[in-house]
């Protein structure tokens, strides 16, 4: 499925729900792009208490994402992919939270795109190995927010949403270039 085409061209309005997955804290950021203008609709975190049983924590993440989908009806959900983690337990918990997040999207028929941390940093800061603080500063600069969003997880989620919008613009530009090449090729024959 081509999610970018399904979500429309950059001249069409699209709402994207960016997600920075985690079991203790899942960051979310909702952006709307319309007529090349990006608007922040909402951002924040879904928190689960450390002492709570794992199934209840995963249910809280699932229900929180479902609530956001029901409230905002995003055209697409952009999720950060799990990256290498030294702590196996943390990686497992993040993976389980991602499962709850992806299931929420699937239940509501919201298309999903996934990006690596490197892709997100490249799209937002222009450098795939940018420091977390640089990415947060670029998020606030691009979205015209006075201060970097807090907590960090919310800023990261907005960065994931921005990555989708940047990728979408790039895909459209390349598509136009490909169309131009095809048109040129036909004219020269």
N, C-alpha and C positions, 0 to 999 in steps of 0.2 A: 504494500500500500504506500503510495506517495503522499506522505502527510503534508508536505509543503503545498502541493497542489490542492489537496483537500481543504486546507485552511485558507486558501485564497491568495491572490497576488498582493504585493505590498501596498497597492493602492486601495485594496479592500480592507475593511476593518477586521481585525482579528484580536482575540483575547488569548493570552498565553499564561498558563499557570506554571511558574518555575518552582522546582522542588529541590531542596538540599536535604537528602534523607538522613535520618538518625533515629535511634530508639529513644534516647532521652530528650532530644530536641530535633524536630523536623522543621526546617525553615521553609517558608513559602513566600512567593512574590507574584502578584498579578499585575500584568501590564496589558494595556490596550494600544494597538497601533492602528491609526486611521489617518489617511492622507499624509503619510510620512511624519506624523506627530505621535510620539510615544507618551502615554499617560500612565502614571502609577495609580492603580485602583486600590491596592491593599498590599500589605506585607506584614509578616510576623512569624510566630512560631507555634507549633503544637508541642506541648511539653507533657512528658509522662513521668510520674514519680518513680524513683529508683527502687523503692521498697515494694512496689506493686508487682504482682505476678506477670510474667511475660505475656500470656494470652490477653490479659486486660490492657497491657501497654500497647500491644499490636492493634487491638480493637480501637483504642483511643486514637491512634494514628490513622487507621482506616476511616473511622467516623469523622475525624477532623478534615481529612481530605474530601470525603463525601460531602460534608457541609459546604466546603469551599466550592466544589463543583456545582452543587445545587444552587448556591447563592449567585455565582458569577457565570456559569455556563461557558467555561473556556472552550475555545476551538481546538486547543492542543495543550498537552502537558509535556513540559521539558523537564527531564530528571537527570541529575548528576549520576554518572555511573560509579560503581564501587571501584575504588582504586586500591593499589597495594597497601596493606596495613600490617604493621609489625605485630600488633596485638590480635591474635586469632579470634579471641572472644569479641572484641569490638567489631571486627570485620563480619563476624557471624551475625551480631545484633543489627548492624547496619543493613546487611543482606536481608534479614527478616523484615525489617522496617520497609525496605524497598519492595518486598513482596506485598505487604499490606497496601502500599502506595499504588503499585502497578495494578493490583486487584481492584482498588477503588476506581481507577481510570477505566479499567475493562468493564466493570459493572455499569458504568455510566456511558460507555461507548465513546470515551474521549481518546483520540489518537495520542500516542506516546512517541516522543523522540528522546534519545539519550545522548549525552555528551560526556566526554572524559574531562577531568579537571584541566588538562592541558588545552583542550579545545575551548573551554570556557574562558580561561585566562587569555588565550590568544585573541578571542573574539572581543573581549571587553578591554583588556589592557594592551593588546598588541604584542604581547610576549608570553609564550606558553609557560614560562617558569617564573612569572611575576609573583611577588610576595603577596600574601593575603591582604595586607594593608593597602598595597597598590591597587588591587582589584576593587576593594571597598571604596577607595577614593574615586576611581574611575566610574563606579556605579553611581555614586552621588553626583559626580560631574555630568555624566551622560543624562541622567534622569532629572537633573536640576534640583537635587535635594540638598538642603543647606549642610547637613551633617551626614556622614556615612550611616546607613540604617543599622540599628541595633536590635537584637544581638547580631553577631557575625553571621549566624545561620540564615537570617532574613536577608542580609546583604548578599550572601552567596546564592540564595534562591533567586533574587532579582538578577544576579549575574547569569544564572542558567537561562532565565527567560530572555535576557538581552542576547545571549548566545543564539538562541533560536531565531530571534528577529533578525540578527545580523546574518545568519546562515541563509535565511529566507531571502533577504535582499540580494545576497551574493548569488544564490541559485537563480533568481530572476534575472540578474545582470548577465550571468553566463548564458542563460536561455536566450536572451536577446542577442547576445553575441553569436551564439550558434545559429539563430534564425538569420542574422545578417550574413554569416558565412554561407549558408545554404542559398540565400537570395543572390549573393554575389556569384556563387558557383553556377547558378542557373543562367545568370545574365551573361557570363563570359563564354558560355558554350555556343 
